[in-house]
């Protein structure tokens, strides 16, 4: 049985707030920990009204303190937005506070629009061309081998989180292979390239101090409910989010009722249907069957679930139904602070 993990975006709904979204993500961390999921990752996005996870290191620290066995991490930190030394200091500190439980997923996309990316970086150069060098530099601050270097972050050497490269194309897949790092593919928004990217990762993989063999995770969009009709109703807001991303008219996540009332032209509806065709939406049996098929097709070592819903209740229920259908073994974490 493959491990399952969760990607959460601290979803802000139309009748909610960023503070409530962050509280719900904290609550969700405890629930998925008890259900037997392996990891909970939060993603770096900026200037998006529906997403409150703009500062993954801060949120990861909070979630790790609220759990005791769950691996918690960033999925990911968009490295071109940050100096490698800063990211190394942040995640070495997290590893020192919560040893053996911190993941650092690294991406090269901005996680936002070009104007916001320039504001984050204080330069017109968006820095993606330096990404391979930046990854190597970041690792050099944390790996406990070789000569000491300056600057030397404290905490730093020896406080190494589990480092992943994230991608939706072959670029990061090949880099992950060459560096001998685990690789997570964003099937939930770039499904057409999954086979090519994973083939590139495995064919370029070189054993390293991090891994002896390739280790791939595939992230999928999932929404599960007791019956398919309800699941599709609850998935309506995700379809509207896809449309908003295409048009640039971003809002918090709408309700299913609001989603049903959003007008779409035939071309817009076709585009949304194409973008969501690989989302796994249905009852527990349907979703489990879809996940098994995805695992078999990709030969993934792990699967990660991204569940977007307007309200916390359907989102948490979806993850519980998937855990039960998949056969995850519940765990009994220690009380926080024990």
Secondary structure, 3 states (H helix, E strand, C coil): CCEEEEEECCECECCCCHHHHHHHHHHHHHHHHHHCCCEEEECCCCCCCCECCCCHHHHHHHHHHCCCCCEEEEEEEEHHHCCHHHHHHHHHHHHHHCCCCEEEEEECCCCCCHHHHHHHHCCCCCCHHHHHHHHHHHHHHHCCCCCCCCCCCCCCCCCCCEEEEEECCHHHHHHHHHHCCEEEECCCCCHHHHHHHHHHHHHHCCCCCCCCCCCEEEEEEEEECCCHHHHHHHCHHHHHHHHHHHHCCCCCECCHHHHHCCCCCHHHHHHHHHHCCCCEEECHHHHHHHHHHHHHHHCCCEEEEECCCCCHHHHHHHHHHHHHHHCCCCCCCCCCCC
